[in-house]
Amino acid sequence: MTNPLHDALFAPLSGRHSPLLILQDGTTLTGDTFLRLIGRQAHALHGMGVGKGDRIAAQVAKTPEALALYGAAVALGAVFLPLNPAYTPGEVAHFLGDATPRVFLCDPARQASLAPMAARHGAALLTLDAKGGGTLTDAAAAQPDGFDPAPCGPDDLAALLYTSGTTGRSKGAMLTQRNLLSNAQALAQLWRFTADDVLLHALPIFHTHGLFVASNVSLLTGGAMIFLPGFDADTVLHLLPQATAMMGVPTFYTRLLSDPRLDRDLVAHVRLFVSGSAPLLAETHQAFEARTGQRILERYGMTETNMNTSNPYDGERRAGTVGFPLPGVELRLTQGDTEVATGHIGQIEVRGPNVFAGYWKMPEKTAEELRPDGFFQTGDLGRLDADGYLKIVGRMKDLIISGGFNVYPKEVEMLLDAVPGVQESAVIGLPHPDFGEAVFAVVVPKAGVRLEAAQVLSGIGGRLARFKQPKAAVVVAELPRNAMGKVQKNVLRQTYAGWFAG
């Protein structure tokens, strides 16, 4: 029995003496060097009792050693659990208690505060710092650098990723080797990645975008990665001429657009810019094309499914849409148990080899969201246009029902964003004594512009039915976002919950 993910992503690195990782300071790691690092880590972890099916949790900075830890987990047949470094000790305690990892890695600076909870949940504690040092590196140093991967099948678990938990307890999405490998194969084919590509990688690797989209696609196709610890506009602008592709979140592109150094000459060597993890404003899409001559390719995915759809590589990349289903992925829009017609709004459901195996220790929740026919109910609302492009109009939990009428926030936000002086907006529903919920707008002005809420609302007054119009609005400096740039509407609802009270 083989180990499909290891065989496809990591085994081909053996004997590869060309750069795999190009670091911010210009140093490089060859593919062979990286594979040997994986081997030493795998031996060290195996010596601590880590075997097939055991969980390895890591709350560490983005480094080559942290990426190698993912490779070591795959080689061991273990289940990799990356955690956002921003999580508090209380949040980490939940993940350790739920996932019960055999080993937990953290930054040495947090060791004292996290050691008691690791011990409480039976996890051996190792450290890994932002320079790649720590007790894991120490333990691996004297180990052999060749490791025979554990036999695994396509349906064996490879990763456990927890959802953001904005509407309740975080859920652990179980991702199999088939889930990860099939998605990397589909994306590599669709986006034309080859061994000649150099991907500018400034995304975090605790999230599916940076770890399973960016890294897996590069590893699968034999390319190189400019492996940055995070996004810094100066660094990215300096290194872009060395890259052939870049994957980012919308914030990356808005920050690049704010710098006059971004122009056609700077990105002449780049063949592909990809955006995901949060909606890309049509204005950003258009401004980036006007400045660089390049149309950003927007795609759609989620923790439970990896990537589902993408705008085409060849063909129109339509602003405000996320394109078509990936090869091998089926998509339908439903209301209840009924599939809706083209042009109508429905919940997005997907089926394919990318769809997760269910929620960790939550069979009831799994049964709620995975239909008997294999379709996963994403909770996202979408509409297919006449050409088959998918447009996401919001989350089901963000749907506003005001006076018995459905209001889709995206429709209102698009009009608000078009008001002169508005940079972006977020529309939410708040409790209202008469309407049940009232439409409420939170608006961010463009730099240097003074906006009044009444002025913004008057700008869209005649363009929406009365029940869709915001009953009130506020102007703020910025919207709350999570680590991947998604607007946290749950935070806005909590902040303004009592606006219409009394």
TARA-V925641 format. One record per residue. N is the residue number from 1. D_CENTER is the distance of its C-alpha to the mean C-alpha in Angstrom with 1 decimal. Layout:
BEGIN
<<N | D_CENTER> <N | D_CENTER>>
END
This chain:
BEGIN
<<1 | 31.6> <2 | 28.9> <3 | 25.4> <4 | 23.4> <5 | 20.2> <6 | 22.3> <7 | 24.7> <8 | 22.3> <9 | 20.0> <10 | 22.3> <11 | 25.9> <12 | 26.3> <13 | 25.9> <14 | 29.3> <15 | 31.8> <16 | 29.4> <17 | 30.7> <18 | 28.7> <19 | 25.8> <20 | 22.5> <21 | 21.0> <22 | 22.4> <23 | 22.1> <24 | 22.5> <25 | 26.2> <26 | 26.9> <27 | 27.3> <28 | 26.0> <29 | 25.5> <30 | 26.8> <31 | 25.3> <32 | 28.3> <33 | 28.0> <34 | 24.4> <35 | 25.5> <36 | 28.4> <37 | 26.2> <38 | 24.2> <39 | 27.7> <40 | 29.0> <41 | 26.1> <42 | 26.5> <43 | 30.2> <44 | 29.8> <45 | 27.5> <46 | 29.8> <47 | 32.6> <48 | 31.1> <49 | 31.1> <50 | 27.5> <51 | 27.9> <52 | 26.3> <53 | 24.2> <54 | 24.1> <55 | 21.0> <56 | 20.1> <57 | 18.1> <58 | 17.1> <59 | 16.5> <60 | 17.2> <61 | 16.6> <62 | 15.1> <63 | 18.1> <64 | 19.5> <65 | 20.9> <66 | 17.6> <67 | 16.3> <68 | 19.7> <69 | 19.3> <70 | 16.7> <71 | 19.3> <72 | 22.0> <73 | 20.4> <74 | 20.3> <75 | 23.9> <76 | 25.0> <77 | 23.6> <78 | 21.9> <79 | 18.7> <80 | 16.1> <81 | 14.6> <82 | 12.5> <83 | 12.7> <84 | 11.7> <85 | 14.9> <86 | 15.3> <87 | 16.1> <88 | 19.8> <89 | 22.4> <90 | 22.8> <91 | 19.2> <92 | 19.3> <93 | 22.6> <94 | 21.1> <95 | 18.7> <96 | 21.6> <97 | 23.9> <98 | 21.9> <99 | 20.7> <100 | 23.9> <101 | 22.8> <102 | 25.6> <103 | 24.4> <104 | 22.3> <105 | 21.5> <106 | 21.3> <107 | 22.4> <108 | 26.2> <109 | 26.5> <110 | 25.1> <111 | 27.1> <112 | 30.0> <113 | 28.1> <114 | 25.9> <115 | 28.6> <116 | 30.4> <117 | 27.5> <118 | 26.6> <119 | 30.3> <120 | 30.5> <121 | 27.9> <122 | 29.4> <123 | 26.8> <124 | 28.3> <125 | 26.9> <126 | 26.1> <127 | 24.9> <128 | 23.0> <129 | 23.0> <130 | 21.4> <131 | 24.2> <132 | 23.7> <133 | 26.7> <134 | 27.4> <135 | 29.0> <136 | 26.7> <137 | 27.7> <138 | 31.3> <139 | 31.4> <140 | 30.1> <141 | 32.4> <142 | 35.5> <143 | 33.8> <144 | 34.4> <145 | 31.7> <146 | 32.0> <147 | 30.5> <148 | 31.1> <149 | 27.9> <150 | 28.3> <151 | 28.9> <152 | 26.0> <153 | 25.6> <154 | 22.9> <155 | 22.5> <156 | 22.4> <157 | 19.4> <158 | 17.2> <159 | 14.4> <160 | 14.1> <161 | 10.8> <162 | 11.6> <163 | 10.4> <164 | 10.8> <165 | 14.4> <166 | 15.3> <167 | 18.0> <168 | 19.4> <169 | 19.0> <170 | 15.6> <171 | 15.5> <172 | 14.9> <173 | 13.4> <174 | 15.6> <175 | 14.4> <176 | 17.3> <177 | 18.3> <178 | 18.8> <179 | 15.4> <180 | 13.8> <181 | 16.8> <182 | 17.3> <183 | 13.9> <184 | 14.3> <185 | 17.9> <186 | 17.2> <187 | 14.8> <188 | 17.3> <189 | 20.1> <190 | 18.7> <191 | 17.6> <192 | 20.8> <193 | 19.6> <194 | 22.6> <195 | 24.0> <196 | 25.0> <197 | 21.5> <198 | 20.4> <199 | 16.7> <200 | 16.1> <201 | 13.3> <202 | 12.6> <203 | 9.0> <204 | 8.9> <205 | 9.3> <206 | 8.9> <207 | 5.2> <208 | 4.8> <209 | 4.0> <210 | 6.9> <211 | 8.8> <212 | 9.0> <213 | 8.7> <214 | 10.2> <215 | 12.5> <216 | 13.5> <217 | 14.5> <218 | 16.5> <219 | 18.1> <220 | 19.0> <221 | 20.7> <222 | 22.4> <223 | 21.2> <224 | 20.7> <225 | 18.0> <226 | 18.8> <227 | 17.0> <228 | 16.7> <229 | 16.2> <230 | 14.3> <231 | 14.7> <232 | 18.4> <233 | 19.8> <234 | 23.1> <235 | 21.7> <236 | 19.4> <237 | 22.4> <238 | 24.7> <239 | 22.8> <240 | 21.6> <241 | 25.0> <242 | 24.4> <243 | 21.2> <244 | 21.1> <245 | 17.4> <246 | 14.5> <247 | 10.8> <248 | 9.5> <249 | 8.4> <250 | 11.6> <251 | 12.9> <252 | 13.5> <253 | 15.6> <254 | 17.5> <255 | 18.4> <256 | 19.6> <257 | 21.6> <258 | 23.4> <259 | 24.9> <260 | 27.9> <261 | 27.4> <262 | 24.8> <263 | 27.0> <264 | 27.7> <265 | 29.4> <266 | 26.6> <267 | 24.1> <268 | 26.8> <269 | 25.6> <270 | 22.0> <271 | 21.8> <272 | 18.2> <273 | 15.6> <274 | 12.3> <275 | 10.1> <276 | 7.1> <277 | 4.5> <278 | 8.1> <279 | 11.5> <280 | 13.5> <281 | 17.0> <282 | 19.7> <283 | 21.6> <284 | 19.1> <285 | 19.0> <286 | 22.8> <287 | 23.3> <288 | 21.3> <289 | 23.4> <290 | 26.6> <291 | 26.0> <292 | 24.9> <293 | 25.9> <294 | 22.5> <295 | 20.5> <296 | 16.7> <297 | 15.2> <298 | 12.7> <299 | 10.9> <300 | 9.4> <301 | 7.5> <302 | 6.7> <303 | 7.1> <304 | 10.7> <305 | 10.9> <306 | 8.5> <307 | 9.4> <308 | 12.3> <309 | 13.7> <310 | 14.2> <311 | 16.9> <312 | 19.6> <313 | 20.2> <314 | 23.8> <315 | 24.7> <316 | 23.7> <317 | 20.2> <318 | 20.8> <319 | 19.5> <320 | 18.1> <321 | 17.2> <322 | 14.5> <323 | 17.3> <324 | 18.5> <325 | 17.5> <326 | 16.8> <327 | 20.0> <328 | 20.7> <329 | 18.5> <330 | 20.6> <331 | 19.8> <332 | 22.0> <333 | 22.3> <334 | 24.4> <335 | 26.3> <336 | 27.4> <337 | 28.6> <338 | 29.5> <339 | 27.6> <340 | 27.8> <341 | 29.3> <342 | 27.8> <343 | 27.4> <344 | 27.0> <345 | 24.1> <346 | 22.8> <347 | 20.1> <348 | 17.8> <349 | 18.4> <350 | 17.4> <351 | 19.2> <352 | 18.9> <353 | 18.5> <354 | 14.7> <355 | 15.2> <356 | 15.1> <357 | 18.5> <358 | 18.3> <359 | 17.8> <360 | 19.4> <361 | 22.9> <362 | 22.4> <363 | 24.3> <364 | 25.3> <365 | 21.7> <366 | 20.9> <367 | 24.0> <368 | 23.2> <369 | 20.0> <370 | 20.8> <371 | 23.9> <372 | 26.8> <373 | 26.3> <374 | 22.8> <375 | 20.9> <376 | 17.9> <377 | 18.1> <378 | 14.7> <379 | 16.1> <380 | 15.1> <381 | 18.2> <382 | 18.8> <383 | 21.8> <384 | 22.8> <385 | 25.1> <386 | 28.3> <387 | 26.7> <388 | 24.0> <389 | 21.0> <390 | 18.6> <391 | 18.2> <392 | 16.0> <393 | 18.3> <394 | 16.6> <395 | 16.0> <396 | 19.2> <397 | 19.3> <398 | 19.4> <399 | 22.2> <400 | 25.4> <401 | 28.7> <402 | 31.4> <403 | 35.0> <404 | 34.0> <405 | 32.2> <406 | 28.5> <407 | 26.7> <408 | 23.3> <409 | 21.7> <410 | 20.2> <411 | 23.8> <412 | 25.1> <413 | 22.3> <414 | 23.0> <415 | 26.6> <416 | 26.1> <417 | 24.0> <418 | 27.0> <419 | 29.5> <420 | 30.9> <421 | 29.6> <422 | 26.4> <423 | 23.2> <424 | 20.8> <425 | 21.3> <426 | 20.0> <427 | 22.2> <428 | 22.6> <429 | 25.4> <430 | 27.8> <431 | 30.7> <432 | 33.9> <433 | 37.4> <434 | 38.4> <435 | 35.4> <436 | 33.4> <437 | 30.4> <438 | 30.6> <439 | 28.3> <440 | 27.3> <441 | 25.7> <442 | 24.1> <443 | 24.6> <444 | 23.8> <445 | 26.5> <446 | 26.4> <447 | 27.6> <448 | 31.3> <449 | 31.7> <450 | 33.3> <451 | 32.4> <452 | 34.1> <453 | 32.5> <454 | 35.5> <455 | 35.3> <456 | 31.8> <457 | 32.7> <458 | 35.8> <459 | 33.9> <460 | 32.4> <461 | 35.4> <462 | 37.0> <463 | 33.9> <464 | 32.8> <465 | 34.7> <466 | 35.9> <467 | 33.8> <468 | 30.5> <469 | 31.6> <470 | 30.2> <471 | 33.0> <472 | 32.0> <473 | 29.6> <474 | 28.8> <475 | 28.0> <476 | 25.7> <477 | 24.7> <478 | 20.9> <479 | 18.5> <480 | 16.7> <481 | 13.0> <482 | 10.5> <483 | 9.1> <484 | 6.2> <485 | 9.1> <486 | 9.4> <487 | 13.1> <488 | 14.3> <489 | 17.1> <490 | 18.2> <491 | 19.2> <492 | 21.1> <493 | 22.8> <494 | 24.0> <495 | 25.2> <496 | 27.2> <497 | 28.1> <498 | 31.9> <499 | 32.2> <500 | 34.4> <501 | 36.1> <502 | 39.9>>
END
